[in-house]
Amino acid sequence: MLKKLLIIVGVLGAAALVAKKVKDSNDERALWHEATTAPDLR
């Protein structure tokens, strides 16, 4: 029982780390896009 619980916790932890990396990557890309595009001065 304890072994199954540890496996589940490990899988959930890995999934959380992957989700955080994806979110951070998307945030970084959005920031660079905003910083490098010309402002709309209309």
CHARMM internal coordinates of N, CA and C (Angstrom, degrees):
IC EDIT
DIST 1 N 1 CA 1.4630
DIST 1 CA 1 C 1.5252
ANGL 1 N 1 CA 1 C 110.61
DIST 1 C 2 N 1.3192
ANGL 1 CA 1 C 2 N 116.85
DIHE 1 N 1 CA 1 C 2 N -45.98
DIST 2 N 2 CA 1.4570
ANGL 1 C 2 N 2 CA 120.80
DIHE 1 CA 1 C 2 N 2 CA -179.15
DIST 2 CA 2 C 1.5261
ANGL 2 N 2 CA 2 C 111.01
DIHE 1 C 2 N 2 CA 2 C -64.69
DIST 2 C 3 N 1.3130
ANGL 2 CA 2 C 3 N 116.29
DIHE 2 N 2 CA 2 C 3 N -36.68
DIST 3 N 3 CA 1.4688
ANGL 2 C 3 N 3 CA 120.54
DIHE 2 CA 2 C 3 N 3 CA 179.49
DIST 3 CA 3 C 1.5293
ANGL 3 N 3 CA 3 C 110.70
DIHE 2 C 3 N 3 CA 3 C -63.16
DIST 3 C 4 N 1.3326
ANGL 3 CA 3 C 4 N 117.27
DIHE 3 N 3 CA 3 C 4 N -42.81
DIST 4 N 4 CA 1.4642
ANGL 3 C 4 N 4 CA 121.38
DIHE 3 CA 3 C 4 N 4 CA 178.61
DIST 4 CA 4 C 1.5292
ANGL 4 N 4 CA 4 C 110.50
DIHE 3 C 4 N 4 CA 4 C -62.89
DIST 4 C 5 N 1.3358
ANGL 4 CA 4 C 5 N 115.52
DIHE 4 N 4 CA 4 C 5 N -41.92
DIST 5 N 5 CA 1.4580
ANGL 4 C 5 N 5 CA 120.24
DIHE 4 CA 4 C 5 N 5 CA 179.70
DIST 5 CA 5 C 1.5275
ANGL 5 N 5 CA 5 C 110.95
DIHE 4 C 5 N 5 CA 5 C -62.85
DIST 5 C 6 N 1.3143
ANGL 5 CA 5 C 6 N 116.63
DIHE 5 N 5 CA 5 C 6 N -43.05
DIST 6 N 6 CA 1.4743
ANGL 5 C 6 N 6 CA 120.18
DIHE 5 CA 5 C 6 N 6 CA 178.99
DIST 6 CA 6 C 1.5280
ANGL 6 N 6 CA 6 C 111.29
DIHE 5 C 6 N 6 CA 6 C -64.40
DIST 6 C 7 N 1.3103
ANGL 6 CA 6 C 7 N 117.20
DIHE 6 N 6 CA 6 C 7 N -38.13
DIST 7 N 7 CA 1.4709
ANGL 6 C 7 N 7 CA 120.87
DIHE 6 CA 6 C 7 N 7 CA 178.00
DIST 7 CA 7 C 1.5232
ANGL 7 N 7 CA 7 C 110.01
DIHE 6 C 7 N 7 CA 7 C -64.65
DIST 7 C 8 N 1.3297
ANGL 7 CA 7 C 8 N 116.71
DIHE 7 N 7 CA 7 C 8 N -43.94
DIST 8 N 8 CA 1.4683
ANGL 7 C 8 N 8 CA 120.68
DIHE 7 CA 7 C 8 N 8 CA 179.85
DIST 8 CA 8 C 1.5295
ANGL 8 N 8 CA 8 C 110.27
DIHE 7 C 8 N 8 CA 8 C -63.21
DIST 8 C 9 N 1.3363
ANGL 8 CA 8 C 9 N 116.32
DIHE 8 N 8 CA 8 C 9 N -44.39
DIST 9 N 9 CA 1.4632
ANGL 8 C 9 N 9 CA 120.27
DIHE 8 CA 8 C 9 N 9 CA 178.98
DIST 9 CA 9 C 1.5309
ANGL 9 N 9 CA 9 C 110.46
DIHE 8 C 9 N 9 CA 9 C -62.26
DIST 9 C 10 N 1.3148
ANGL 9 CA 9 C 10 N 117.41
DIHE 9 N 9 CA 9 C 10 N -40.41
DIST 10 N 10 CA 1.4587
ANGL 9 C 10 N 10 CA 121.29
DIHE 9 CA 9 C 10 N 10 CA 178.37
DIST 10 CA 10 C 1.5177
ANGL 10 N 10 CA 10 C 112.35
DIHE 9 C 10 N 10 CA 10 C -63.83
DIST 10 C 11 N 1.3160
ANGL 10 CA 10 C 11 N 116.74
DIHE 10 N 10 CA 10 C 11 N -43.60
DIST 11 N 11 CA 1.4620
ANGL 10 C 11 N 11 CA 121.08
DIHE 10 CA 10 C 11 N 11 CA 179.33
DIST 11 CA 11 C 1.5228
ANGL 11 N 11 CA 11 C 110.49
DIHE 10 C 11 N 11 CA 11 C -64.78
DIST 11 C 12 N 1.3375
ANGL 11 CA 11 C 12 N 116.47
DIHE 11 N 11 CA 11 C 12 N -43.68
DIST 12 N 12 CA 1.4647
ANGL 11 C 12 N 12 CA 119.59
DIHE 11 CA 11 C 12 N 12 CA 179.10
DIST 12 CA 12 C 1.5284
ANGL 12 N 12 CA 12 C 111.07
DIHE 11 C 12 N 12 CA 12 C -64.71
DIST 12 C 13 N 1.3177
ANGL 12 CA 12 C 13 N 117.41
DIHE 12 N 12 CA 12 C 13 N -38.45
DIST 13 N 13 CA 1.4607
ANGL 12 C 13 N 13 CA 121.13
DIHE 12 CA 12 C 13 N 13 CA 177.77
DIST 13 CA 13 C 1.5168
ANGL 13 N 13 CA 13 C 111.30
DIHE 12 C 13 N 13 CA 13 C -63.82
DIST 13 C 14 N 1.3230
ANGL 13 CA 13 C 14 N 116.83
DIHE 13 N 13 CA 13 C 14 N -44.24
DIST 14 N 14 CA 1.4592
ANGL 13 C 14 N 14 CA 120.60
DIHE 13 CA 13 C 14 N 14 CA 178.54
DIST 14 CA 14 C 1.5236
ANGL 14 N 14 CA 14 C 111.01
DIHE 13 C 14 N 14 CA 14 C -63.03
DIST 14 C 15 N 1.3341
ANGL 14 CA 14 C 15 N 116.30
DIHE 14 N 14 CA 14 C 15 N -41.53
DIST 15 N 15 CA 1.4673
ANGL 14 C 15 N 15 CA 120.24
DIHE 14 CA 14 C 15 N 15 CA 179.03
DIST 15 CA 15 C 1.5254
ANGL 15 N 15 CA 15 C 110.58
DIHE 14 C 15 N 15 CA 15 C -63.52
DIST 15 C 16 N 1.3290
ANGL 15 CA 15 C 16 N 117.16
DIHE 15 N 15 CA 15 C 16 N -39.30
DIST 16 N 16 CA 1.4609
ANGL 15 C 16 N 16 CA 120.51
DIHE 15 CA 15 C 16 N 16 CA 178.81
DIST 16 CA 16 C 1.5302
ANGL 16 N 16 CA 16 C 110.78
DIHE 15 C 16 N 16 CA 16 C -64.77
DIST 16 C 17 N 1.3304
ANGL 16 CA 16 C 17 N 117.06
DIHE 16 N 16 CA 16 C 17 N -40.45
DIST 17 N 17 CA 1.4682
ANGL 16 C 17 N 17 CA 119.81
DIHE 16 CA 16 C 17 N 17 CA 178.81
DIST 17 CA 17 C 1.5258
ANGL 17 N 17 CA 17 C 111.32
DIHE 16 C 17 N 17 CA 17 C -65.15
DIST 17 C 18 N 1.3225
ANGL 17 CA 17 C 18 N 117.01
DIHE 17 N 17 CA 17 C 18 N -41.82
DIST 18 N 18 CA 1.4642
ANGL 17 C 18 N 18 CA 120.66
DIHE 17 CA 17 C 18 N 18 CA 178.67
DIST 18 CA 18 C 1.5299
ANGL 18 N 18 CA 18 C 109.94
DIHE 17 C 18 N 18 CA 18 C -64.14
DIST 18 C 19 N 1.3195
ANGL 18 CA 18 C 19 N 117.50
DIHE 18 N 18 CA 18 C 19 N -43.51
DIST 19 N 19 CA 1.4655
ANGL 18 C 19 N 19 CA 120.88
DIHE 18 CA 18 C 19 N 19 CA 179.95
DIST 19 CA 19 C 1.5301
ANGL 19 N 19 CA 19 C 110.19
DIHE 18 C 19 N 19 CA 19 C -62.55
DIST 19 C 20 N 1.3257
ANGL 19 CA 19 C 20 N 117.38
DIHE 19 N 19 CA 19 C 20 N -39.75
DIST 20 N 20 CA 1.4645
ANGL 19 C 20 N 20 CA 120.81
DIHE 19 CA 19 C 20 N 20 CA 179.00
DIST 20 CA 20 C 1.5242
ANGL 20 N 20 CA 20 C 110.68
DIHE 19 C 20 N 20 CA 20 C -65.92
DIST 20 C 21 N 1.3285
ANGL 20 CA 20 C 21 N 117.50
DIHE 20 N 20 CA 20 C 21 N -41.65
DIST 21 N 21 CA 1.4711
ANGL 20 C 21 N 21 CA 120.40
DIHE 20 CA 20 C 21 N 21 CA 178.36
DIST 21 CA 21 C 1.5193
ANGL 21 N 21 CA 21 C 111.07
DIHE 20 C 21 N 21 CA 21 C -62.56
DIST 21 C 22 N 1.3262
ANGL 21 CA 21 C 22 N 117.46
DIHE 21 N 21 CA 21 C 22 N -42.12
DIST 22 N 22 CA 1.4660
ANGL 21 C 22 N 22 CA 121.62
DIHE 21 CA 21 C 22 N 22 CA 179.71
DIST 22 CA 22 C 1.5249
ANGL 22 N 22 CA 22 C 109.94
DIHE 21 C 22 N 22 CA 22 C -64.08
DIST 22 C 23 N 1.3333
ANGL 22 CA 22 C 23 N 117.17
DIHE 22 N 22 CA 22 C 23 N -44.96
DIST 23 N 23 CA 1.4566
ANGL 22 C 23 N 23 CA 120.91
DIHE 22 CA 22 C 23 N 23 CA 179.75
DIST 23 CA 23 C 1.5291
ANGL 23 N 23 CA 23 C 110.80
DIHE 22 C 23 N 23 CA 23 C -63.44
DIST 23 C 24 N 1.3300
ANGL 23 CA 23 C 24 N 116.91
DIHE 23 N 23 CA 23 C 24 N -44.78
DIST 24 N 24 CA 1.4620
ANGL 23 C 24 N 24 CA 120.41
DIHE 23 CA 23 C 24 N 24 CA 178.87
DIST 24 CA 24 C 1.5321
ANGL 24 N 24 CA 24 C 111.06
DIHE 23 C 24 N 24 CA 24 C -61.91
DIST 24 C 25 N 1.3214
ANGL 24 CA 24 C 25 N 116.76
DIHE 24 N 24 CA 24 C 25 N -39.77
DIST 25 N 25 CA 1.4546
ANGL 24 C 25 N 25 CA 120.94
DIHE 24 CA 24 C 25 N 25 CA 178.89
DIST 25 CA 25 C 1.5240
ANGL 25 N 25 CA 25 C 110.79
DIHE 24 C 25 N 25 CA 25 C -64.33
DIST 25 C 26 N 1.3246
ANGL 25 CA 25 C 26 N 117.23
DIHE 25 N 25 CA 25 C 26 N -43.66
DIST 26 N 26 CA 1.4620
ANGL 25 C 26 N 26 CA 120.94
DIHE 25 CA 25 C 26 N 26 CA 178.63
DIST 26 CA 26 C 1.5204
ANGL 26 N 26 CA 26 C 111.33
DIHE 25 C 26 N 26 CA 26 C -64.49
DIST 26 C 27 N 1.3428
ANGL 26 CA 26 C 27 N 116.48
DIHE 26 N 26 CA 26 C 27 N -41.06
DIST 27 N 27 CA 1.4651
ANGL 26 C 27 N 27 CA 120.24
DIHE 26 CA 26 C 27 N 27 CA 178.12
DIST 27 CA 27 C 1.5250
ANGL 27 N 27 CA 27 C 110.72
DIHE 26 C 27 N 27 CA 27 C -63.07
DIST 27 C 28 N 1.3293
ANGL 27 CA 27 C 28 N 116.90
DIHE 27 N 27 CA 27 C 28 N -42.62
DIST 28 N 28 CA 1.4636
ANGL 27 C 28 N 28 CA 121.47
DIHE 27 CA 27 C 28 N 28 CA 179.98
DIST 28 CA 28 C 1.5340
ANGL 28 N 28 CA 28 C 110.43
DIHE 27 C 28 N 28 CA 28 C -63.47
DIST 28 C 29 N 1.3389
ANGL 28 CA 28 C 29 N 116.06
DIHE 28 N 28 CA 28 C 29 N -43.34
DIST 29 N 29 CA 1.4622
ANGL 28 C 29 N 29 CA 119.99
DIHE 28 CA 28 C 29 N 29 CA 179.73
DIST 29 CA 29 C 1.5306
ANGL 29 N 29 CA 29 C 110.81
DIHE 28 C 29 N 29 CA 29 C -63.68
DIST 29 C 30 N 1.3225
ANGL 29 CA 29 C 30 N 117.03
DIHE 29 N 29 CA 29 C 30 N -41.15
DIST 30 N 30 CA 1.4619
ANGL 29 C 30 N 30 CA 120.83
DIHE 29 CA 29 C 30 N 30 CA 179.12
DIST 30 CA 30 C 1.5262
ANGL 30 N 30 CA 30 C 110.95
DIHE 29 C 30 N 30 CA 30 C -64.94
DIST 30 C 31 N 1.3325
ANGL 30 CA 30 C 31 N 116.50
DIHE 30 N 30 CA 30 C 31 N -39.03
DIST 31 N 31 CA 1.4534
ANGL 30 C 31 N 31 CA 120.26
DIHE 30 CA 30 C 31 N 31 CA 178.67
DIST 31 CA 31 C 1.5258
ANGL 31 N 31 CA 31 C 111.06
DIHE 30 C 31 N 31 CA 31 C -64.89
DIST 31 C 32 N 1.3292
ANGL 31 CA 31 C 32 N 117.19
DIHE 31 N 31 CA 31 C 32 N -44.94
DIST 32 N 32 CA 1.4654
ANGL 31 C 32 N 32 CA 120.02
DIHE 31 CA 31 C 32 N 32 CA 178.11
DIST 32 CA 32 C 1.5248
ANGL 32 N 32 CA 32 C 110.97
DIHE 31 C 32 N 32 CA 32 C -63.45
DIST 32 C 33 N 1.3219
ANGL 32 CA 32 C 33 N 116.86
DIHE 32 N 32 CA 32 C 33 N -38.94
DIST 33 N 33 CA 1.4666
ANGL 32 C 33 N 33 CA 120.05
DIHE 32 CA 32 C 33 N 33 CA 179.32
DIST 33 CA 33 C 1.5236
ANGL 33 N 33 CA 33 C 109.94
DIHE 32 C 33 N 33 CA 33 C -62.13
DIST 33 C 34 N 1.3175
ANGL 33 CA 33 C 34 N 115.98
DIHE 33 N 33 CA 33 C 34 N -44.36
DIST 34 N 34 CA 1.4616
ANGL 33 C 34 N 34 CA 120.43
DIHE 33 CA 33 C 34 N 34 CA 179.72
DIST 34 CA 34 C 1.5312
ANGL 34 N 34 CA 34 C 111.30
DIHE 33 C 34 N 34 CA 34 C -65.31
DIST 34 C 35 N 1.3278
ANGL 34 CA 34 C 35 N 116.09
DIHE 34 N 34 CA 34 C 35 N -38.09
DIST 35 N 35 CA 1.4623
ANGL 34 C 35 N 35 CA 120.64
DIHE 34 CA 34 C 35 N 35 CA -176.48
DIST 35 CA 35 C 1.5283
ANGL 35 N 35 CA 35 C 112.10
DIHE 34 C 35 N 35 CA 35 C -74.51
DIST 35 C 36 N 1.3174
ANGL 35 CA 35 C 36 N 117.84
DIHE 35 N 35 CA 35 C 36 N -27.01
DIST 36 N 36 CA 1.4598
ANGL 35 C 36 N 36 CA 120.09
DIHE 35 CA 35 C 36 N 36 CA -172.62
DIST 36 CA 36 C 1.5161
ANGL 36 N 36 CA 36 C 114.02
DIHE 35 C 36 N 36 CA 36 C -105.25
DIST 36 C 37 N 1.3246
ANGL 36 CA 36 C 37 N 119.04
DIHE 36 N 36 CA 36 C 37 N -4.61
DIST 37 N 37 CA 1.4600
ANGL 36 C 37 N 37 CA 119.94
DIHE 36 CA 36 C 37 N 37 CA 177.61
DIST 37 CA 37 C 1.5317
ANGL 37 N 37 CA 37 C 109.18
DIHE 36 C 37 N 37 CA 37 C -92.05
DIST 37 C 38 N 1.3032
ANGL 37 CA 37 C 38 N 115.10
DIHE 37 N 37 CA 37 C 38 N 148.53
DIST 38 N 38 CA 1.4592
ANGL 37 C 38 N 38 CA 120.31
DIHE 37 CA 37 C 38 N 38 CA -179.44
DIST 38 CA 38 C 1.5279
ANGL 38 N 38 CA 38 C 109.91
DIHE 37 C 38 N 38 CA 38 C -68.19
DIST 38 C 39 N 1.3159
ANGL 38 CA 38 C 39 N 117.34
DIHE 38 N 38 CA 38 C 39 N 139.66
DIST 39 N 39 CA 1.4574
ANGL 38 C 39 N 39 CA 118.90
DIHE 38 CA 38 C 39 N 39 CA 178.80
DIST 39 CA 39 C 1.5273
ANGL 39 N 39 CA 39 C 111.53
DIHE 38 C 39 N 39 CA 39 C -69.12
DIST 39 C 40 N 1.2960
ANGL 39 CA 39 C 40 N 116.73
DIHE 39 N 39 CA 39 C 40 N 149.39
DIST 40 N 40 CA 1.4614
ANGL 39 C 40 N 40 CA 122.20
DIHE 39 CA 39 C 40 N 40 CA 178.54
DIST 40 CA 40 C 1.5256
ANGL 40 N 40 CA 40 C 107.51
DIHE 39 C 40 N 40 CA 40 C -87.95
DIST 40 C 41 N 1.3115
ANGL 40 CA 40 C 41 N 116.88
DIHE 40 N 40 CA 40 C 41 N 104.26
DIST 41 N 41 CA 1.4623
ANGL 40 C 41 N 41 CA 121.55
DIHE 40 CA 40 C 41 N 41 CA -173.69
DIST 41 CA 41 C 1.5216
ANGL 41 N 41 CA 41 C 112.40
DIHE 40 C 41 N 41 CA 41 C -100.97
DIST 41 C 42 N 1.3177
ANGL 41 CA 41 C 42 N 117.29
DIHE 41 N 41 CA 41 C 42 N 27.68
DIST 42 N 42 CA 1.4585
ANGL 41 C 42 N 42 CA 119.60
DIHE 41 CA 41 C 42 N 42 CA 179.94
DIST 42 CA 42 C 1.5029
ANGL 42 N 42 CA 42 C 111.98
DIHE 41 C 42 N 42 CA 42 C -70.60
END
COOR INIT
IC SEED 1 N 1 CA 1 C
IC BUILD
